[in-house]
Amino acid sequence: MKYYTNKARQAGMTLIELTVVLLVLIGLAGLMIPYVSGFVEKTHDSTGASNIQSLNNAMIRYSVENYDSYPNKMDSLIQTDGIVYSKMMNPDETGMMSYLENFTLTADEAKSLTNVGITTIMQMDEALDNATFGNTAAEIPVAAGAKVAILRGAVLTSLSDIMGKATDSSGNYYVVLGVGDDSTITGKTVADVPVHFAGRGDMSAALKYNHFVSVFEVPKAGGHCDISNISAPFDAGSIAADDGTLGTPPTLITVAPTVYADCLAENGVVTPVASTDNSYVTEGVVWVAGGSKAKFVGTAMAMMMNNFEGLGGALNNYYKDQQ
């Protein structure tokens, strides 16, 4: 006959004790959820910033390896009917993102892109199933009449902060091209182009465009007068002090004259010195002629909630989250 002591009978937990433990665990889980959520967001931001920087470096390395040419066959972000790709994240009611619009290149603007090796872009096919990995219909030559996506609206006013470098929308267009799987950078400078994965299922790579994009500064047809990188005192209206010495100008000041003579008249400068990239430089005043080389500004994430985020914005948001 077995004998049970009180100690043996109480070796397990009572129902009340188990209930109390479960309630404590549930309470702790509730306290941890906000911190875990914030950790996931911070990880997402830091990964995005890292991928933007890595792709930036890859684009620059590609241009060095290919004699100042950038990857060809990037995604135009324009679909077969001529509007911005409808499977971009968070399009507005017209099927166009609030910060992107379709734009028809002139001969000069097309030449700016072909001068840096971008001679072909990929047309997007909205009828294909996969918005990120199977999304192009045909190759389009970069020439007068070709359509590309450019930045528009409020994003232009903060573009310098977003990209982390000086920009000027009064004298330039900012062409946005997707760095997709067709791009000639794939399998050459990088094994695979990076993908930005959204946090929501309805913004997944199959449903919405999740590739990173590149931004190129294209001078407006006819040219513009760009006052930047001033290295010597000269009389240029508001940017010089009353005594003729150099004042403290903003990072970039631009006027948009119709002809080169207007640039000289506006700034009172003397005979310019021609440079090799079809621009003219003298005493800090640069005349950027139509058809000059396009300038690579950087890479970015074209995200939902009308959020266009380059390296400058990504780093700012990341460090803001750490505070």
Buried (B, 14 or more C-beta within 10 A) or exposed (E): EEEEEEEEEEEEEEEEEEEEEEEEEEEEEEEEEEEEEEEEEBEBBBBBBBBBBBBBEBBBBBBEEBEEBBBBBBBBBBBEEEBBBBBBBBBEEEBBBBBBBBBEBBEBBBBBBBBBBBBBBBBBBBEEEEBBBEBBBEBBEBEEEBBBBBBBEEBBEEBBEBBBBEBBBEBBBBBBBBBBBBBBBBEBBBEEBBBBEBEEEEBBBEBBBBBBBBBBBBBBBBBBBBBBEBEEBBEBEEBBEEEEEBBEBEEBBBBBBEEBEBBBEBBEBEEBEEEEEBBBBBBBBBBBBBBBBBBBBBBBBBBBEBBBBBBBBBBBBBEEBEE
